[in-house]
Amino acid sequence: MSVNDLKSEFSHAYVRAIAHAAGYFVQEANRPFDGDGVDLTLLARGPGGVVRSPRLDLQLKATAAAVTEDPFPFELDVKNFEELRSEILQVPRILVVVIVPTDQTNWVSATEKELTVRHCGYWKSLRGVAATTNTATVRVHVQRSSCFHVSELQAIMDRVQAGGLP
């Protein structure tokens, strides 16, 4: 496995940990959904809002690039950009960028009392963003205040359950 493959798998584990701690189920995308830009789907069961059993689709990316700016730039393939900016999706979709340390041995540490995962994931909705004339990549800017953590995910899902957008 390449280090990029490992970063990808780590981003899945990060999102799964946050989602489960927030009280949501995670569904791994199969090949057709992955081809449509969906890596994971988060879902809740039951009533409670305008939308019963709300869902949220995620496109995951991982990088060891240093995050020094706010917002920080991230290069996204045009294909993924186009899939994320669509306004005609039945299930809302967001980008989650997981930042990992350069040294793979620092991604996680564990003791009897604590499991520490480094560094952080950030989310961004690109829904409705203008089209691009780029042919390879698009630079998107992600706010550091949009940290993908338990309470933030619960707020996102509450908006989806209320019939809104992330």
C-alpha positions as CSV (number, residue, x, y, z in Angstrom):
1,M,0.0,0.0,0.0
2,S,1.3,3.5,-0.8
3,V,1.3,6.3,1.7
4,N,-1.5,8.0,-0.2
5,D,-3.6,4.9,0.1
6,L,-2.9,4.8,3.8
7,K,-3.8,8.5,4.1
8,S,-7.1,7.8,2.4
9,E,-7.8,4.9,4.7
10,F,-6.9,7.0,7.7
11,S,-9.4,9.7,6.5
12,H,-12.1,7.1,6.5
13,A,-11.2,6.0,10.0
14,Y,-11.2,9.6,11.2
15,V,-14.7,10.3,9.8
16,R,-16.0,7.0,11.1
17,A,-14.8,7.8,14.6
18,I,-16.4,11.3,14.6
19,A,-19.6,10.0,13.1
20,H,-20.1,7.2,15.5
21,A,-19.2,9.4,18.5
22,A,-21.9,11.9,17.2
23,G,-24.5,9.1,17.0
24,Y,-24.6,8.4,13.3
25,F,-24.2,5.4,11.2
26,V,-21.6,5.2,8.4
27,Q,-22.1,3.5,5.1
28,E,-19.1,2.8,2.9
29,A,-19.7,3.8,-0.7
30,N,-19.6,0.9,-3.2
31,R,-17.9,1.3,-6.6
32,P,-20.8,3.1,-8.4
33,F,-21.1,5.7,-5.6
34,D,-17.4,6.2,-5.4
35,G,-17.4,6.8,-9.2
36,D,-20.0,9.5,-8.5
37,G,-17.7,11.2,-5.9
38,V,-19.2,9.7,-2.7
39,D,-16.8,7.9,-0.3
40,L,-19.0,7.6,2.7
41,T,-22.6,8.3,3.6
42,L,-23.6,9.3,7.1
43,L,-27.1,8.6,8.3
44,A,-29.5,8.8,11.2
45,R,-32.5,6.6,11.8
46,G,-36.0,7.6,12.6
47,P,-38.2,10.7,12.8
48,G,-37.3,14.0,14.4
49,G,-37.5,16.6,11.8
50,V,-38.7,17.5,8.3
51,V,-36.5,14.8,6.9
52,R,-36.9,11.3,8.3
53,S,-33.6,9.4,8.5
54,P,-31.4,12.2,7.1
55,R,-28.3,11.4,5.1
56,L,-25.1,13.2,4.2
57,D,-22.7,12.2,1.4
58,L,-19.0,12.8,1.9
59,Q,-16.0,13.1,-0.5
60,L,-12.9,12.5,1.6
61,K,-9.4,13.7,0.9
62,A,-6.3,13.5,3.0
63,T,-3.0,15.4,3.0
64,A,0.1,16.0,5.0
65,A,0.4,19.5,3.8
66,A,0.9,22.1,6.5
67,V,-2.1,24.2,7.3
68,T,-0.8,27.7,8.0
69,E,-3.4,29.9,6.3
70,D,-7.0,30.6,7.1
71,P,-8.7,29.7,5.0
72,F,-6.2,27.1,3.7
73,P,-5.9,26.2,0.0
74,F,-6.6,22.7,-1.2
75,E,-6.2,21.4,-4.7
76,L,-9.2,19.3,-5.8
77,D,-9.6,17.4,-9.0
78,V,-12.0,19.1,-11.4
79,K,-14.1,15.8,-11.5
80,N,-14.6,16.0,-7.7
81,F,-15.2,19.7,-7.8
82,E,-18.0,19.3,-10.3
83,E,-19.6,16.5,-8.3
84,L,-19.5,18.6,-5.1
85,R,-20.8,21.8,-6.6
86,S,-24.0,20.4,-8.1
87,E,-27.2,21.9,-6.8
88,I,-29.4,19.0,-8.0
89,L,-28.3,16.4,-5.5
90,Q,-31.0,14.6,-3.5
91,V,-28.6,13.9,-0.7
92,P,-26.5,16.9,0.4
93,R,-22.8,16.4,-0.2
94,I,-19.7,17.9,1.5
95,L,-15.9,17.7,1.1
96,V,-13.9,16.6,4.2
97,V,-10.2,17.2,4.1
98,V,-8.2,15.3,6.8
99,I,-4.8,16.7,7.6
100,V,-2.3,14.2,8.9
101,P,1.3,14.6,10.2
102,T,4.1,14.1,7.7
103,D,5.5,11.3,9.8
104,Q,3.0,8.4,9.6
105,T,4.1,7.1,13.1
106,N,2.6,10.3,14.6
107,W,-0.9,9.9,13.1
108,V,-2.1,8.0,16.2
109,S,-1.0,7.4,19.7
110,A,-2.7,5.3,22.3
111,T,-2.4,4.6,26.1
112,E,-4.8,2.9,28.5
113,K,-6.5,6.2,29.1
114,E,-6.4,7.9,25.8
115,L,-6.5,7.5,22.0
116,T,-5.1,10.5,20.2
117,V,-5.7,11.0,16.5
118,R,-3.6,13.8,14.7
119,H,-4.4,16.3,13.2
120,C,-7.8,17.3,12.1
121,G,-10.5,17.1,9.5
122,Y,-12.2,20.2,7.9
123,W,-15.4,20.3,5.9
124,K,-16.7,22.5,3.1
125,S,-19.8,22.6,1.0
126,L,-19.2,23.5,-2.6
127,R,-22.9,23.4,-3.5
128,G,-23.7,26.2,-6.0
129,V,-20.1,27.3,-6.4
130,A,-19.5,28.7,-9.9
131,A,-18.2,26.3,-12.6
132,T,-14.5,26.3,-13.5
133,T,-12.7,26.4,-16.8
134,N,-9.8,24.5,-15.3
135,T,-9.2,21.1,-16.8
136,A,-7.1,19.3,-14.1
137,T,-7.5,20.8,-10.6
138,V,-9.3,23.6,-8.8
139,R,-8.0,25.4,-5.7
140,V,-10.6,25.6,-3.0
141,H,-10.2,27.4,0.3
142,V,-11.3,25.7,3.5
143,Q,-12.1,27.6,6.6
144,R,-10.2,26.4,9.7
145,S,-13.2,27.2,11.8
146,S,-15.1,24.4,9.9
147,C,-13.4,21.6,11.9
148,F,-15.1,18.3,11.3
149,H,-15.7,17.2,14.9
150,V,-18.7,15.8,16.9
151,S,-20.6,18.9,17.7
152,E,-20.1,20.4,14.2
153,L,-21.3,17.2,12.6
154,Q,-24.4,17.1,14.8
155,A,-25.1,20.7,13.8
156,I,-24.7,19.8,10.1
157,M,-27.1,16.8,10.5
158,D,-29.6,18.9,12.4
159,R,-29.7,21.3,9.5
160,V,-30.2,18.4,7.0
161,Q,-32.9,16.9,9.2
162,A,-34.7,20.2,9.3
163,G,-34.8,20.2,5.5
164,G,-31.8,22.6,5.0
165,L,-28.3,22.3,3.7
166,P,-25.1,21.5,5.6
